[in-house]
Amino acid sequence: MTDKKEYAKLAEMLEEDFTWPRIYMFKFIVPFNPKSIEETEALFSDDADISMRESKNLKYMSITANQMMQSSKDVMEVYYKAESIKGIMGL
């Protein structure tokens, strides 16, 4: 999600449709390798509820994280940081 229009649309939706603070669910798919998985987990605090599921062919890992976020800006920061992870896809 590197398109600036997509980010602007998401930020606007987060401001209009959600009340903050709230628990926000992040979903990412990353290549199935320790580095990508570790970097994705590091996006979240220790109190986040993180679950993972391997793809059938073990090429990818689906990562879902539920974390208390204070504002839409905090959510956007996670997505901005996620951009640095090679092969990550945000859902």
C-alpha positions in Angstrom: 0.0 0.0 0.0 2.5 2.6 -1.1 0.1 4.7 -3.1 -0.3 8.1 -1.4 -4.0 8.2 -2.5 -4.6 4.9 -0.8 -3.0 6.1 2.4 -5.0 9.3 2.3 -8.2 7.4 1.8 -7.4 5.0 4.7 -6.5 7.9 7.0 -9.7 9.7 6.2 -11.8 6.5 6.7 -10.1 5.9 10.1 -10.9 9.4 11.3 -14.5 9.3 10.1 -15.5 5.7 10.9 -13.8 5.0 14.2 -13.8 6.3 17.7 -10.4 6.5 19.4 -8.8 4.9 21.4 -9.9 1.5 20.3 -8.5 -2.0 19.5 -7.5 -2.1 15.8 -7.0 -5.2 13.8 -4.0 -5.3 11.4 -3.7 -8.1 8.8 -0.5 -8.7 6.9 0.8 -11.5 4.6 4.6 -11.9 4.6 7.0 -14.3 2.9 7.5 -17.4 5.1 11.0 -16.6 6.4 12.1 -15.8 10.0 13.3 -12.3 9.2 10.0 -11.1 7.6 8.0 -12.7 10.4 10.2 -11.2 13.1 10.1 -7.7 11.5 6.3 -7.9 11.3 5.9 -8.9 14.9 8.2 -6.0 15.9 5.6 -3.6 14.5 3.4 -4.3 17.6 3.8 -3.8 21.3 4.1 -6.7 23.8 0.4 -6.4 24.7 -0.8 -7.0 21.2 -2.8 -10.2 20.5 -1.0 -11.7 17.5 -2.0 -14.8 15.7 -0.2 -16.5 12.7 -1.2 -18.9 10.1 1.0 -20.6 7.5 -0.1 -20.9 3.8 -0.7 -24.5 2.6 2.5 -24.4 0.5 4.5 -22.7 3.3 5.4 -19.7 1.0 3.6 -17.2 3.2 2.6 -16.4 6.7 -0.7 -14.6 7.5 -0.3 -12.4 10.6 -3.2 -10.8 12.4 -2.6 -8.4 15.3 -5.2 -6.8 17.5 -3.7 -3.8 19.4 -5.0 -0.9 21.3 -4.4 2.2 19.3 -4.8 5.8 20.6 -5.5 7.5 17.2 -5.7 7.0 13.5 -2.2 8.5 13.3 -0.9 5.7 15.4 -2.5 3.2 13.0 -1.0 4.9 10.0 2.5 4.8 11.6 2.3 1.0 11.8 1.5 0.9 8.0 4.3 3.3 7.2 6.8 1.2 9.2 5.5 -2.0 7.5 6.6 -0.6 4.1 10.2 -1.3 5.0 9.5 -5.1 5.3 10.4 -6.9 2.1 7.5 -8.6 0.5 4.8 -7.6 3.0 1.2 -7.2 1.9 -1.3 -5.3 4.0 -4.9 -6.4 3.9 
